[in-house]
Amino acid sequence: MLNINTAYVEMAANYGARNAALLRYVYLPACLPPVFTGLRLALSRAVVSAISVELIRAQDGLGSLIWLSWQTLATDRLYVAVTATATLGMLLHMLVRRLESRLLPWKDRNARS
């Protein structure tokens, strides 16, 4: 709540917004952009962690396919597994971006990275 512009809170209060309305129309919209940034970062780390764990312990999955393909020099399967992993990460990132653009229509498109 420290990063929220006090002018927005005061303006909403002047128009009669109280607790629930302030939360819905001022505080929540101001907090959602950092939440989505954290969600994108956490999602990418979760994919990397899942593949890393599969490299070490799993019998099935993309990580174990990468490891087995690397051990047996099956480069065609290795490239397929790495491409599938990259595609999965890209699709999840695009899904969160699309959800963000739907829920945050006020966010400047040029400011997104």
BALOBA-1460 file (C-alpha; in Angstrom, 3 decimals):
// residues 113
<rec num="1" residu="m" x="0.000" y="0.000" z="0.000"/>
<rec num="2" residu="l" x="2.995" y="2.274" z="0.248"/>
<rec num="3" residu="n" x="3.450" y="2.348" z="-3.541"/>
<rec num="4" residu="i" x="-0.103" y="3.463" z="-4.256"/>
<rec num="5" residu="n" x="-0.462" y="7.085" z="-5.246"/>
<rec num="6" residu="t" x="-2.289" y="8.870" z="-2.424"/>
<rec num="7" residu="a" x="-4.020" y="11.121" z="-4.925"/>
<rec num="8" residu="y" x="-5.978" y="8.103" z="-6.215"/>
<rec num="9" residu="v" x="-7.055" y="7.141" z="-2.708"/>
<rec num="10" residu="e" x="-8.069" y="10.685" z="-1.856"/>
<rec num="11" residu="m" x="-9.960" y="11.128" z="-5.122"/>
<rec num="12" residu="a" x="-11.875" y="7.886" z="-4.596"/>
<rec num="13" residu="a" x="-12.653" y="8.880" z="-1.013"/>
<rec num="14" residu="n" x="-13.903" y="12.272" z="-2.207"/>
<rec num="15" residu="y" x="-16.289" y="10.497" z="-4.559"/>
<rec num="16" residu="g" x="-17.649" y="8.457" z="-1.665"/>
<rec num="17" residu="a" x="-15.635" y="5.245" z="-1.901"/>
<rec num="18" residu="r" x="-15.219" y="3.495" z="1.414"/>
<rec num="19" residu="n" x="-13.507" y="0.275" z="2.521"/>
<rec num="20" residu="a" x="-14.767" y="-2.282" z="-0.005"/>
<rec num="21" residu="a" x="-14.886" y="0.187" z="-2.887"/>
<rec num="22" residu="l" x="-11.381" y="1.432" z="-2.131"/>
<rec num="23" residu="l" x="-10.129" y="-2.128" z="-2.085"/>
<rec num="24" residu="r" x="-11.834" y="-3.019" z="-5.348"/>
<rec num="25" residu="y" x="-11.218" y="0.122" z="-7.370"/>
<rec num="26" residu="v" x="-7.940" y="1.500" z="-6.003"/>
<rec num="27" residu="y" x="-5.857" y="-0.971" z="-4.029"/>
<rec num="28" residu="l" x="-6.443" y="-4.148" z="-6.036"/>
<rec num="29" residu="p" x="-5.788" y="-2.585" z="-9.469"/>
<rec num="30" residu="a" x="-2.619" y="-0.994" z="-8.096"/>
<rec num="31" residu="c" x="-1.366" y="-4.315" z="-6.690"/>
<rec num="32" residu="l" x="-2.113" y="-6.581" z="-9.653"/>
<rec num="33" residu="p" x="0.773" y="-5.621" z="-12.017"/>
<rec num="34" residu="p" x="3.497" y="-6.681" z="-9.544"/>
<rec num="35" residu="v" x="1.498" y="-9.828" z="-8.771"/>
<rec num="36" residu="f" x="1.526" y="-10.824" z="-12.437"/>
<rec num="37" residu="t" x="5.242" y="-10.067" z="-12.698"/>
<rec num="38" residu="g" x="5.873" y="-12.372" z="-9.761"/>
<rec num="39" residu="l" x="3.604" y="-15.008" z="-11.291"/>
<rec num="40" residu="r" x="5.569" y="-14.978" z="-14.544"/>
<rec num="41" residu="l" x="8.875" y="-15.246" z="-12.695"/>
<rec num="42" residu="a" x="7.608" y="-18.034" z="-10.445"/>
<rec num="43" residu="l" x="6.172" y="-19.953" z="-13.381"/>
<rec num="44" residu="s" x="9.466" y="-19.904" z="-15.260"/>
<rec num="45" residu="r" x="11.346" y="-21.083" z="-12.182"/>
<rec num="46" residu="a" x="8.786" y="-23.823" z="-11.613"/>
<rec num="47" residu="v" x="9.285" y="-25.163" z="-15.150"/>
<rec num="48" residu="v" x="13.068" y="-25.078" z="-14.767"/>
<rec num="49" residu="s" x="12.828" y="-26.806" z="-11.372"/>
<rec num="50" residu="a" x="10.492" y="-29.503" z="-12.662"/>
<rec num="51" residu="i" x="12.758" y="-30.305" z="-15.602"/>
<rec num="52" residu="s" x="15.821" y="-30.267" z="-13.317"/>
<rec num="53" residu="v" x="14.248" y="-32.710" z="-10.899"/>
<rec num="54" residu="e" x="13.235" y="-34.943" z="-13.800"/>
<rec num="55" residu="l" x="16.853" y="-34.912" z="-14.984"/>
<rec num="56" residu="i" x="17.957" y="-36.364" z="-11.656"/>
<rec num="57" residu="r" x="15.215" y="-38.615" z="-10.316"/>
<rec num="58" residu="a" x="12.351" y="-39.307" z="-12.711"/>
<rec num="59" residu="q" x="11.866" y="-42.302" z="-14.963"/>
<rec num="60" residu="d" x="9.472" y="-40.432" z="-17.247"/>
<rec num="61" residu="g" x="9.178" y="-36.848" z="-18.410"/>
<rec num="62" residu="l" x="11.041" y="-34.337" z="-20.515"/>
<rec num="63" residu="g" x="13.995" y="-34.096" z="-18.144"/>
<rec num="64" residu="s" x="14.599" y="-37.832" z="-18.151"/>
<rec num="65" residu="l" x="14.209" y="-37.893" z="-21.936"/>
<rec num="66" residu="i" x="16.858" y="-35.172" z="-22.220"/>
<rec num="67" residu="w" x="19.192" y="-37.088" z="-19.916"/>
<rec num="68" residu="l" x="18.683" y="-40.429" z="-21.650"/>
<rec num="69" residu="s" x="19.085" y="-38.878" z="-25.092"/>
<rec num="70" residu="w" x="22.278" y="-37.164" z="-24.020"/>
<rec num="71" residu="q" x="23.683" y="-40.389" z="-22.564"/>
<rec num="72" residu="t" x="22.892" y="-42.427" z="-25.686"/>
<rec num="73" residu="l" x="23.828" y="-39.656" z="-28.158"/>
<rec num="74" residu="a" x="20.321" y="-39.671" z="-29.628"/>
<rec num="75" residu="t" x="20.518" y="-36.067" z="-30.777"/>
<rec num="76" residu="d" x="17.202" y="-36.134" z="-32.627"/>
<rec num="77" residu="r" x="15.325" y="-37.073" z="-29.440"/>
<rec num="78" residu="l" x="17.417" y="-34.597" z="-27.460"/>
<rec num="79" residu="y" x="16.449" y="-31.716" z="-29.751"/>
<rec num="80" residu="v" x="12.796" y="-32.737" z="-29.640"/>
<rec num="81" residu="a" x="12.803" y="-32.805" z="-25.830"/>
<rec num="82" residu="v" x="14.599" y="-29.456" z="-25.537"/>
<rec num="83" residu="t" x="12.247" y="-27.899" z="-28.104"/>
<rec num="84" residu="a" x="9.218" y="-29.294" z="-26.253"/>
<rec num="85" residu="t" x="10.542" y="-27.844" z="-22.997"/>
<rec num="86" residu="a" x="11.093" y="-24.421" z="-24.565"/>
<rec num="87" residu="t" x="7.650" y="-24.540" z="-26.183"/>
<rec num="88" residu="l" x="6.032" y="-25.425" z="-22.865"/>
<rec num="89" residu="g" x="7.733" y="-22.490" z="-21.158"/>
<rec num="90" residu="m" x="6.775" y="-20.126" z="-23.971"/>
<rec num="91" residu="l" x="3.131" y="-21.250" z="-23.968"/>
<rec num="92" residu="l" x="2.837" y="-20.843" z="-20.209"/>
<rec num="93" residu="h" x="4.386" y="-17.387" z="-20.448"/>
<rec num="94" residu="m" x="1.975" y="-16.400" z="-23.222"/>
<rec num="95" residu="l" x="-0.955" y="-17.730" z="-21.181"/>
<rec num="96" residu="v" x="-0.039" y="-15.542" z="-18.217"/>
<rec num="97" residu="r" x="0.490" y="-12.555" z="-20.549"/>
<rec num="98" residu="r" x="-2.937" y="-13.050" z="-22.097"/>
<rec num="99" residu="l" x="-4.550" y="-13.362" z="-18.665"/>
<rec num="100" residu="e" x="-2.726" y="-10.217" z="-17.587"/>
<rec num="101" residu="s" x="-3.871" y="-8.236" z="-20.626"/>
<rec num="102" residu="r" x="-7.453" y="-9.327" z="-19.975"/>
<rec num="103" residu="l" x="-7.436" y="-8.524" z="-16.273"/>
<rec num="104" residu="l" x="-5.323" y="-5.366" z="-16.546"/>
<rec num="105" residu="p" x="-6.598" y="-3.455" z="-19.588"/>
<rec num="106" residu="w" x="-5.293" y="-0.163" z="-18.175"/>
<rec num="107" residu="k" x="-1.678" y="-1.296" z="-18.145"/>
<rec num="108" residu="d" x="0.368" y="0.348" z="-20.879"/>
<rec num="109" residu="r" x="1.242" y="-2.139" z="-23.600"/>
<rec num="110" residu="n" x="4.498" y="-0.336" z="-24.401"/>
<rec num="111" residu="a" x="5.693" y="-0.674" z="-20.812"/>
<rec num="112" residu="r" x="5.377" y="-4.460" z="-20.836"/>
<rec num="113" residu="s" x="8.503" y="-6.500" z="-21.271"/>
